[in-house]
Structures are given as structure tokens and as C-alpha cells.
Amino acid sequence: MGKQMTEMLKGTLEGIVLALIAGQPAYGYEITARLREQGFTDIAEGTIYALLVRIEQRGLVDVEKVPSEKGPPRKVYSLNPRGQQDLDEFWRTWSFLADRIAQLHAKGN
């Protein structure tokens, strides 16, 4: 990924992770793997774990500790109503920006 992609992701990664969790609750490594499956291959695991701490502290997710066969229990994140509201706002904002950018792009060609 180039510098421009990295900068754009900084502002959208939280919404992307909330959308993944809304689809199916998951633990940190699972979320990272899903992102990679979606083509976000350059996102470091540490970035995701830091983001998960932030969204947990902000009360956007519920966390359940699930026993793991290997090591300590895993924290499984699921979207709660407050997180769903945040995700809904993310999608409204994304749609607005995407529409405006598409209009600018069409005018530029």
C-alpha cells in the first residue's frame, strides 16, 4: 500500500472493523485474517489490537472471554447497539463522501 492508502485507512479502519464484527463476532486474529482476505494485507496485527482496545473502551462492542486450546482465553468482540449506531453513522458518512468524490472524479474526466 502506498502512503495515500495508509492515510485513507486511518480514517476508515474503525468502520471497516465494526462492519466485520457486525457480520460475525470474532477475536483479534480472526479480524486481522478477515481483513487480509478482503485485500487489506499490509495492516499490522498491532494496529488491529490497538483499535479493538479503543472501541472496547468507547463501549461500541461487547467482549466475551472464550477458552482457547492454545494459551489464555480469547476476547471475542461483538457489536452492541451503541456500536451499531456508530457503524450506521459510518456508512452514512461513507456514502456521502463516496458520492461527492465520484462526482468530482466524473467532472475531472
Stockholm file with secondary structure:
# STOCKHOLM 1.0

chainA/1-109         MGKQMTEMLKGTLEGIVLALIAGQPAYGYEITARLREQGFTDIAEGTIYALLVRIEQRGLVDVEKVPSEKGPPRKVYSLNPRGQQDLDEFWRTWSFLADRIAQLHAKGN
#=GR chainA/1-109 SS CCHHHHHHHHHHHHHHHHHHHHHSCEEHHHHHHHHHHTTCTTCCHHHHHHHHHHHHHTTCEEEEEECCSSSSCEEEEEECHHHHHHHHHHHHHHHHHHHHHHHHHHHHC
#=GC SS_cons         CCHHHHHHHHHHHHHHHHHHHHHSCEEHHHHHHHHHHTTCTTCCHHHHHHHHHHHHHTTCEEEEEECCSSSSCEEEEEECHHHHHHHHHHHHHHHHHHHHHHHHHHHHC
//
